[in-house]
Amino acid sequence: MSKKKIMIVDDEESLVELVKAILEREGFEVIPAYNGDECLNKLEKLKPDLILMDMMMPKMTGKETTKKIRENPKTKDIKIIFLTVVRLSEIGKDGLKKLNVLDFITKPFDNADLVNRVKKLLGV
Amino acid sequence: MSIPNLPKFESNILKNMWVSCSNQATKALSEMLNKKVNTISNSPKILLINKVPKSLNPKDVSTTILYTQLIDTIKGIIVISSSLKNILKIADIFLRKEPGYFKDLSDENIPVIKELANILAGHYVTALNNLLGIKYELSEPVLSVNPYRAIEDFDFGPVYVEEIHVLMLKTSFNIVQERIKEDVVLLFKKEFIRELLEMISSKISLVKG
């Protein structure tokens, strides 16, 4: 069975490396991207099963990147989880749910919790 | 035309409502920045809308504002007002840059600044929705370095031609450790004050049973 592919999008390189190490240990293939543009450029070719998307990134925020992903018929159905340092209000969460964001993980996160949520969403 | 007064009882109700909304937003802002945030909420005021920018920041010509419309039958707007310097300081913190990294607004920091406005306004509006039992939604935030220009876009009518009064609720945030001050202002069109107060009264009656 082929490995499930997860893309991690975050401008904080140390966090990308950390998440990559955690998820690779669990048997996932991890694709790093350090900004919204890089995420969009890699998406069509690499077709991840899930994206972990940072909310606050320079130039293109996680929300703007997600909007572009949803506008593209080839990428619109990819599962997305948001990573955020910010406690979101209900209206903030509702806005992201409208973009079909499936879950929100607050940074700093518990490694086991991250893995559990990823596995649950991917059904593994 | 004389400026109408807001009766004391109604004024207190509105102030309590606003303080409750501000508490939610303060908690969120403090968590976002991981810093202590002090706030002062003023009593509600009715004033001419074109006086509002002056009251936001009379001495700082570089005032920058972010505003987002409240979408529902009762029209309102949330304005976050600060000096450009302070807004750039917040962008430095959020994008993990050295203090003073951002010298001006740019493609790199504007999306994050707008997102922060969205998050902060989201906390106010969620609190308002919960308090009033309504379903406000927010428009996308607009960033402007010219409050006088922006105020014409608030969709409150011809502000420099007619005397248009608004109800203003204002909180000043002070992030002491960073020497950052900003104001959050909620404006409602005067015509909606009665409706707004009735909504609050009916909510209070419900709570009292």
Interface residues (C-beta under 8 A of the other chain):
Chain A: D11 E12 M55 M56 M57 P58 K59 M60 T61 K63 E64 V85 V86 R87 L88 S89 E90 I91 G92 G95
Chain B: Q24 K27 A28 E31 M32 F94 L95 R96 D107 E108 N109 P111 V112 K114 E115 N118 I119 G122 H123 V125 T126 N129 Y136 E137 L138
